[in-house]
Amino acid sequence: MLTGTGAVIALALGTNLPDTARAASVLSPQKIDKDPFTLGVASGDPLPDSVVLWTRLAPEPYEPDSGLAAEPVPVRWELATDKDFRRVVARGEATAHPEFHHSVHVVPEGLEPATRYWYRFRAGEWTSTVGRTRTAPAAGAELASLRFAFASCQAYHDGYFTAHKHLAAEEDLDVVLHLGDYLYEYAVDAQGGDRRDPELGLPARFNKETETLEDYRLRYALYHSDPDLQAAHAAHPWIVTWDDHEVQNNYADDVPQEGSPAEDFLVRRAAAYRAYYENLPLRPPQRPEGPDLRLHRRLQFGDLAQFDILDGRQHRDDQAQGDGWKVPDSTTTDPARSMLGAEQERWLTDGWKQSTAVWNIVPQQVVVSRRHERTTGPFPVSMDAWDGYPAARQRFLDGAVQAGVKNLLVLTGDVHVHYALNIKEDFDDENSRTLGVELVTTSVASGGDGADKPDNWATYLEANPHMKFYNGRRGYVVVTLDRERVRADYRTVDVITAPGGRLTTAASFVSAAGDPGLKPA
């Protein structure tokens, strides 16, 4: 950190670490007169013998103090193999510390692999809703299949989270991955923006951009109050990573969008990272230290899948040429520029070299494959995507080839549209080797209702022959893996600016193990 920034961050966050040595059972619980579990429950980062269980106490979720005194609160938890809790296998007490906004992260251990569990929390006389989760298969277990969904980009002010409603109720999944833009920093008016709900009556404190720790905490409370998002969290364990809007649009490391001093921005980033950890089911190694949070991590699902979850925001160089869509120049192609930072690049390639999984899956943020927006050159490309970091992309692809990765599957969000892309050895030669496939999910809500064929649909498909599908509706992607192939089902919702949107499978594609390349299912 820059000189003096650490002290400024400490003052801005008001943080001394809580006295975690103090047992929850000796606390004198404050009287809680209203249901404190208004933000639901969640689970995440499943391992074969453990999973993270999360909740946050908030009897008044739209108040800065959430309706609680600045005192620790004991919270009891239970884990069972049945939804009626007749077969409880683990229980205990945790402490909801005010320093972490009365959030709770419980990690029960010694669980059985590949097993469905139900969990709940209690505080005082109140009991949370019941969540359902699942542990990962045993390490190295010969796994026949895996089914997961991935989603991204859920701007509350752009519409309803109807995709999450369907994700919760209609999908039988082992896990859900969220690839970033879990919330947006932009102001939300009293009617919820394009939700246009006159009964909502949000306080004026939401009608501003998030900048402080209080701002970010309140914004998570708003998002977690959504019943469809709550249902999706309660139905499946989640694995999360962030993109830019969890802090600020298109930020890069310590460089903000608008060019304010890095010292000021790091204070804002520290607040955003703190609130991110407080409000998602992350393990203790992901607890932030000031403006830093180690988010890249690796999860295994038997011998079938290795997930290398990337962080493409915290360590990247600033976008070249002032960001936007530009024709690349020498600054864009500078070989020193990085998307992931040197340490994360090494961690990724080392993990690939050691992998014995059938499928190597990379959940990350921005489009890896090249995109041209017109059919004749010179060709502008997105400076914020991997197109704006071509040397870093080449190192990424070279690392996969050198490690002998035969089944590379990249998962991407960010762009508010569905894509299905072949990752080519040479994007200028459609007949060159296909190194893997990239599945890009549209947004949950960001961008409004969208359209099946956006205005640039025909141009994009002509300009990018490795792009096999393009759709502009809202939704998510369901992925089914087995030892022979991967199948991607692109789900879309017909409307999100009003409740009740209908779910459709817009397209389905498969790619064979050992012979990458997307074909209609």
Secondary structure as GFF3:
##gff-version 3
##sequence-region A 1 521
A	DSSP	alpha_helix	5	13	.	.	.	ID=ss1
A	DSSP	three_ten_helix	24	26	.	.	.	ID=ss2
A	DSSP	beta_strand	41	44	.	.	.	ID=ss3
A	DSSP	beta_strand	52	56	.	.	.	ID=ss4
A	DSSP	beta_strand	73	80	.	.	.	ID=ss5
A	DSSP	beta_strand	88	96	.	.	.	ID=ss6
A	DSSP	three_ten_helix	98	100	.	.	.	ID=ss7
A	DSSP	beta_strand	103	106	.	.	.	ID=ss8
A	DSSP	beta_strand	116	123	.	.	.	ID=ss9
A	DSSP	beta_strand	126	127	.	.	.	ID=ss10
A	DSSP	beta_strand	131	134	.	.	.	ID=ss11
A	DSSP	beta_strand	145	151	.	.	.	ID=ss12
A	DSSP	three_ten_helix	156	158	.	.	.	ID=ss13
A	DSSP	alpha_helix	162	170	.	.	.	ID=ss14
A	DSSP	beta_strand	175	178	.	.	.	ID=ss15
A	DSSP	three_ten_helix	193	195	.	.	.	ID=ss16
A	DSSP	three_ten_helix	204	206	.	.	.	ID=ss17
A	DSSP	alpha_helix	213	224	.	.	.	ID=ss18
A	DSSP	alpha_helix	227	235	.	.	.	ID=ss19
A	DSSP	beta_strand	238	240	.	.	.	ID=ss20
A	DSSP	alpha_helix	262	278	.	.	.	ID=ss21
A	DSSP	three_ten_helix	284	286	.	.	.	ID=ss22
A	DSSP	beta_strand	297	301	.	.	.	ID=ss23
A	DSSP	beta_strand	305	309	.	.	.	ID=ss24
A	DSSP	three_ten_helix	320	322	.	.	.	ID=ss25
A	DSSP	beta_strand	325	326	.	.	.	ID=ss26
A	DSSP	alpha_helix	342	354	.	.	.	ID=ss27
A	DSSP	beta_strand	359	363	.	.	.	ID=ss28
A	DSSP	beta_strand	381	382	.	.	.	ID=ss29
A	DSSP	three_ten_helix	386	388	.	.	.	ID=ss30
A	DSSP	alpha_helix	390	402	.	.	.	ID=ss31
A	DSSP	beta_strand	408	412	.	.	.	ID=ss32
A	DSSP	beta_strand	418	424	.	.	.	ID=ss33
A	DSSP	beta_strand	434	440	.	.	.	ID=ss34
A	DSSP	alpha_helix	457	463	.	.	.	ID=ss35
A	DSSP	beta_strand	467	471	.	.	.	ID=ss36
A	DSSP	beta_strand	474	482	.	.	.	ID=ss37
A	DSSP	beta_strand	485	493	.	.	.	ID=ss38
A	DSSP	beta_strand	503	512	.	.	.	ID=ss39
A	DSSP	beta_strand	515	520	.	.	.	ID=ss40
###
